[in-house]
Amino acid sequence: MGKSNESMSCDMYTVCLIHDGSRVLLINRPDKKGHPGYIGPGGKIELPESPSEGAIREVFEETGLRVSGLVYKGLDEFVVPSRNYRYMVFNYVATSYEGELMHNPPEGELHWVSITEAMSLPMQPWFKRRFPYFFEDGTFEIHVEWDEEKERTIRESVHRL
């Protein structure tokens, strides 16, 4: 069992996919940036912003686009009970945007990709697992508990809510 919630540490992040008809905007991150492959815009939520404010800011910083019409899609969390640590990613889809894509984006090349073809692109396993849920009705919750000593998953659950 983990320690009491009083000493729990938590990192909070966001991912926001821009959905435009049958396509979605993804970043092709290079190896040197870590987490290489196709991924959605996102990053760490800064204090005192809310998760949705963090999503809007991160999309702008990484793409140059200003998004609106956010739809909350779900939570993906990774928990390490032995360290009383929780890593939470709040996931959104933006249904409206304005502006122009950056010519030299900081996180990697920006690509409009067909949603149906996106799963065949190289992606991190954790992003590929949640990608289809962005385009389904309702919300999702992915919960992974990790045994740091044995470097293995203790328990994993995926719920559509």
C-alpha positions in Angstrom: 0.0 0.0 0.0 1.0 3.6 -0.6 1.6 6.2 2.0 -1.0 8.6 3.2 -2.3 11.2 0.7 -0.7 14.0 2.8 2.8 13.1 1.4 1.7 12.2 -2.1 3.5 13.8 -5.0 1.7 14.5 -8.2 2.6 15.7 -11.6 -0.2 16.9 -13.9 0.0 17.2 -17.7 -2.3 17.7 -20.5 -2.7 16.5 -24.1 -5.1 18.3 -26.6 -5.7 17.0 -30.0 -7.1 19.4 -32.6 -9.8 17.6 -34.6 -10.6 19.0 -38.0 -13.1 16.8 -39.9 -11.4 13.5 -40.7 -7.9 14.7 -39.6 -6.0 15.5 -36.5 -2.9 17.6 -35.8 0.0 15.6 -34.5 3.6 16.4 -33.7 6.4 14.1 -35.0 8.8 14.4 -32.1 12.5 13.6 -32.9 14.5 11.2 -30.7 16.5 14.0 -29.2 13.3 15.5 -27.6 12.4 12.2 -25.8 9.2 10.3 -26.5 9.8 10.1 -30.2 7.1 9.5 -32.7 3.7 11.0 -33.3 2.0 12.6 -30.3 -0.5 15.3 -29.5 0.4 18.8 -28.3 0.6 19.0 -24.5 2.7 19.4 -21.5 2.9 20.2 -17.8 0.1 22.2 -16.2 1.5 25.3 -14.5 0.2 26.8 -11.3 -2.3 28.3 -10.9 -3.8 27.3 -14.3 -6.6 24.7 -14.6 -6.1 21.6 -16.8 -8.1 23.2 -19.7 -6.1 26.4 -19.5 -2.9 24.4 -19.5 -4.1 22.5 -22.6 -4.9 25.8 -24.4 -1.5 27.3 -23.5 0.4 24.2 -24.5 -1.3 23.9 -27.9 -0.4 27.5 -28.6 3.2 27.2 -27.5 3.7 24.0 -29.6 1.7 24.8 -32.7 0.9 28.5 -32.9 -2.9 27.8 -33.0 -5.4 29.2 -30.5 -7.9 26.5 -29.7 -11.5 26.7 -28.3 -14.4 24.3 -28.0 -12.5 21.9 -25.8 -14.1 18.6 -24.9 -12.7 16.7 -22.0 -12.1 13.1 -23.1 -10.5 11.5 -20.0 -7.7 10.8 -17.6 -4.6 8.7 -18.1 -2.7 8.2 -14.9 0.4 6.3 -13.8 0.8 5.5 -10.1 3.9 4.3 -8.2 2.5 3.3 -4.8 6.0 2.7 -3.3 6.8 6.4 -3.8 3.3 7.6 -3.2 3.6 9.2 -6.7 0.9 10.0 -9.2 1.4 11.2 -12.8 -1.9 12.4 -14.3 -2.6 13.4 -17.9 -5.9 15.3 -18.7 -6.9 14.7 -22.3 -8.9 17.0 -24.5 -10.1 17.4 -28.1 -10.3 20.9 -29.5 -13.2 21.4 -32.0 -12.2 24.9 -33.1 -9.0 26.7 -33.8 -7.6 29.8 -35.4 -4.2 31.1 -36.4 -1.4 29.6 -38.5 0.9 26.7 -37.8 4.4 27.6 -36.7 7.1 27.3 -39.3 9.7 26.1 -36.8 7.8 24.4 -33.9 9.7 23.7 -30.7 8.7 20.0 -30.2 8.9 18.6 -33.7 7.3 18.7 -37.1 3.5 19.4 -37.3 1.4 17.2 -39.5 -2.3 17.0 -40.2 -3.0 13.3 -40.3 -6.0 11.2 -41.2 -7.5 9.8 -38.1 -8.0 6.4 -39.7 -4.4 6.2 -40.8 -2.9 7.7 -37.6 -2.7 4.3 -35.7 -0.2 3.0 -38.4 2.3 5.8 -37.5 5.1 5.3 -35.0 3.7 6.4 -31.6 4.7 5.8 -28.0 2.7 2.8 -26.6 1.0 4.9 -24.0 -0.2 7.5 -26.5 -1.3 4.8 -29.1 -3.3 3.1 -26.3 -5.4 6.2 -25.6 -5.5 7.7 -29.2 -8.8 6.0 -30.3 -10.6 7.2 -27.1 -10.3 10.8 -28.2 -12.7 10.1 -31.1 -15.3 8.0 -29.3 -18.4 9.2 -27.4 -18.0 9.7 -23.7 -14.9 9.9 -21.5 -12.2 7.3 -20.5 -10.1 6.6 -17.5 -6.8 4.7 -17.8 -5.1 3.7 -14.5 -1.7 2.0 -14.3 -0.1 1.0 -11.0 3.7 0.4 -11.4 6.1 -1.7 -9.3 9.3 0.3 -9.5 11.4 -2.4 -7.9 10.4 -5.1 -10.3 9.8 -2.7 -13.2 6.5 -4.1 -14.1 2.8 -3.2 -14.1 0.9 -4.3 -10.9 -2.5 -3.5 -12.2 -4.0 -1.7 -15.3 -7.5 -0.8 -16.0 -9.3 1.1 -18.8 -12.8 2.3 -18.3 -15.1 4.1 -20.7 -17.3 6.3 -18.6 
